Amino acid sequence: MPTENHVRPSRAELERAITRQIVQRTWGRVRELQVQAAEDRLVVRGHASSHHVRQLALLAVGEVIGLAALTRAEVDIQIPAVQTPGPSV
């Protein structure tokens, strides 16, 4: 049975791959995107205009690191609060 050599990418390579996938998947709609890979976790930060864009970014992270590894990822993509108009006077 052949053995597979799995070479772990460097932190910088992983950060670039995740950034590239998020930008591609969201069409660049995550502003101020930051990706930081550490030994045992991943942190993704940024700002998006909608929950849909946030979900696309989360999907992109899962595509790079695998869905099972998402439990070790902190995805902090902020979405602005929707302001509802006040009562008419």
C-alpha positions in Angstrom: 0.0 0.0 0.0 1.5 3.4 -1.0 2.2 5.8 1.7 1.3 9.5 1.3 3.7 12.1 2.4 1.7 15.0 3.9 3.9 18.0 4.2 2.3 20.7 6.4 2.5 24.1 4.8 4.3 26.8 6.7 2.2 29.3 8.6 2.8 32.0 5.9 1.7 29.6 3.1 -1.4 28.6 5.1 -2.3 32.2 5.7 -1.8 33.1 2.0 -3.9 30.1 0.9 -6.8 31.0 3.2 -6.6 34.7 2.3 -6.6 33.8 -1.4 -9.6 31.5 -1.0 -11.6 34.0 1.0 -10.9 36.7 -1.5 -11.9 34.4 -4.4 -15.0 32.9 -2.8 -16.3 36.3 -1.6 -15.2 38.3 -4.6 -13.1 40.5 -2.3 -16.1 41.6 -0.2 -14.4 41.0 3.2 -12.7 44.3 4.1 -9.7 44.6 6.4 -9.1 40.8 6.1 -6.5 39.4 8.5 -5.5 35.7 8.7 -3.2 34.5 11.5 -2.2 30.9 11.8 -0.8 29.6 15.1 0.4 26.2 16.2 -3.0 24.9 17.2 -5.6 27.4 15.9 -6.4 29.9 13.2 -7.8 33.4 13.5 -9.6 35.2 10.7 -10.8 38.7 11.1 -12.5 41.3 8.9 -15.6 43.1 8.0 -18.4 42.1 5.7 -21.6 43.8 4.5 -23.8 40.8 5.0 -24.2 37.4 6.7 -24.0 35.8 3.3 -20.5 37.1 2.7 -19.5 35.9 6.2 -20.8 32.4 5.4 -18.9 32.4 2.1 -15.7 33.3 4.0 -16.3 30.5 6.5 -16.9 28.1 3.6 -13.6 29.3 2.1 -11.7 28.6 5.3 -13.2 25.1 5.5 -12.2 24.4 1.9 -8.6 25.1 2.7 -8.2 23.5 6.2 -11.0 21.0 6.1 -14.4 21.2 7.7 -13.4 19.1 10.7 -10.6 21.6 11.5 -13.0 24.5 11.6 -13.6 23.8 15.3 -10.1 25.1 15.9 -10.7 28.2 13.8 -11.9 31.6 15.2 -13.7 33.4 12.5 -14.5 37.0 13.6 -16.0 38.7 10.6 -18.0 41.7 11.8 -21.3 42.6 10.1 -22.7 46.1 10.7 -25.8 46.3 12.8 -29.0 47.1 10.9 -30.5 50.4 12.1 -34.2 50.5 12.0 -35.9 53.8 11.6 -37.5 55.2 14.7 -41.2 55.8 15.1 -42.6 58.7 13.0 -43.7 61.7 15.0 
